[in-house]
Amino acid sequence: MTPPSDRPSRPVQTYAPPTPRVSKQKPGKVLSAAERAAFLAARPDLKPKS
């Protein structure tokens, strides 16, 4: 006869892959041409180096 263990016994579960949480994420905002021009005018450090 084995002595009782100190740990509570947990039911054995099979591995389940993680579920995607894509539905909880907000879709990205796409800027219009006017919005993008206004944003880049306000941020001269982001202008392309050409």
Backbone bond lengths (Angstrom), bond angles and torsions (degrees), N, CA, C in turn:
res aa  C-N    CA-C-N  psi(-1)  N-CA   C-N-CA  omega(-1)  CA-C   N-CA-C  phi
1 M - - - 1.450 - - 1.526 108.93 -
2 T 1.353 116.68 133.46 1.463 120.53 -177.86 1.527 109.95 -93.17
3 P 1.305 117.78 146.69 1.462 119.69 178.14 1.524 110.47 -70.83
4 P 1.317 118.54 153.08 1.468 120.22 179.20 1.536 110.11 -66.56
5 S 1.316 115.60 142.30 1.467 119.26 -178.93 1.528 109.96 -82.32
6 D 1.324 115.79 155.96 1.462 120.62 179.28 1.525 111.75 -78.33
7 R 1.332 116.35 -24.36 1.465 120.03 -177.97 1.524 110.53 -83.83
8 P 1.353 115.98 140.18 1.472 117.03 173.38 1.529 109.46 -72.16
9 S 1.289 116.39 141.00 1.464 119.51 -178.32 1.521 109.82 -78.55
10 R 1.348 115.25 133.27 1.459 121.15 178.27 1.517 108.80 -107.46
11 P 1.315 117.61 145.26 1.467 118.09 176.76 1.541 110.22 -68.52
12 V 1.297 115.64 142.12 1.458 121.01 -179.62 1.522 108.22 -77.35
13 Q 1.358 115.61 125.25 1.460 120.15 179.56 1.522 109.09 -111.66
14 T 1.314 115.51 147.51 1.456 119.16 176.19 1.523 108.64 -80.18
15 Y 1.324 116.01 155.01 1.464 121.07 -179.19 1.516 109.95 -69.49
16 A 1.321 115.78 132.24 1.460 121.39 175.34 1.525 107.57 -120.94
17 P 1.314 118.62 128.83 1.467 119.73 179.94 1.527 109.90 -65.44
18 P 1.322 117.54 152.33 1.462 119.37 -179.22 1.519 111.33 -64.44
19 T 1.289 115.27 145.11 1.469 119.83 -179.65 1.526 109.02 -85.42
20 P 1.297 118.95 141.72 1.471 120.41 -179.94 1.530 110.99 -70.37
21 R 1.307 115.37 143.74 1.466 120.53 -179.85 1.523 110.44 -109.76
22 V 1.291 116.01 34.34 1.459 120.28 -176.52 1.520 110.50 -65.68
23 S 1.311 117.12 -33.75 1.457 119.70 -175.79 1.525 111.77 -68.13
24 K 1.349 118.27 -21.70 1.456 120.57 -179.24 1.522 112.27 -83.96
25 Q 1.324 116.69 -15.36 1.457 119.50 -178.41 1.518 110.41 -82.66
26 K 1.339 115.75 145.16 1.454 120.05 177.63 1.524 108.82 -81.55
27 P 1.314 117.47 144.35 1.456 118.71 176.56 1.528 110.57 -68.32
28 G 1.307 116.98 148.92 1.453 121.08 -179.10 1.517 111.37 -70.24
29 K 1.337 115.17 148.58 1.461 119.52 179.42 1.521 108.38 -88.66
30 V 1.321 115.94 129.67 1.456 121.43 177.75 1.518 107.13 -100.84
31 L 1.333 115.52 123.50 1.457 119.87 -177.67 1.525 110.47 -79.48
32 S 1.322 115.59 143.68 1.463 119.37 172.97 1.522 107.71 -76.62
33 A 1.317 116.44 171.84 1.466 120.45 -178.57 1.521 110.81 -62.11
34 A 1.333 117.38 -39.82 1.467 120.91 -179.59 1.528 110.55 -68.78
35 E 1.333 116.94 -40.58 1.464 120.22 179.28 1.527 110.88 -66.10
36 R 1.324 115.99 -40.35 1.461 119.28 179.61 1.524 111.64 -65.94
37 A 1.339 116.56 -40.74 1.463 120.19 178.56 1.521 110.72 -63.91
38 A 1.322 117.25 -41.28 1.462 120.63 179.16 1.516 110.87 -66.40
39 F 1.323 117.35 -38.82 1.464 120.70 179.32 1.523 111.01 -65.88
40 L 1.339 116.75 -45.67 1.453 120.12 -179.32 1.521 111.84 -68.72
41 A 1.338 117.89 -29.23 1.464 120.18 176.57 1.520 110.62 -68.20
42 A 1.319 116.51 -32.23 1.460 120.66 179.35 1.524 111.48 -80.39
43 R 1.327 118.41 -17.91 1.474 122.11 -177.88 1.524 109.49 -122.78
44 P 1.327 118.97 81.46 1.474 119.91 -178.68 1.521 113.45 -66.04
45 D 1.340 117.68 -19.37 1.467 120.09 179.48 1.521 112.11 -73.00
46 L 1.338 117.91 -12.67 1.469 120.73 -179.32 1.516 113.14 -99.03
47 K 1.323 117.91 2.43 1.461 120.15 -179.04 1.527 108.68 -68.68
48 P 1.347 116.19 145.73 1.473 118.62 179.62 1.525 111.22 -63.82
49 K 1.332 115.12 145.50 1.467 121.50 -179.58 1.518 109.10 -88.05
50 S 1.330 116.66 90.83 1.466 119.11 178.90 1.505 111.72 -134.96
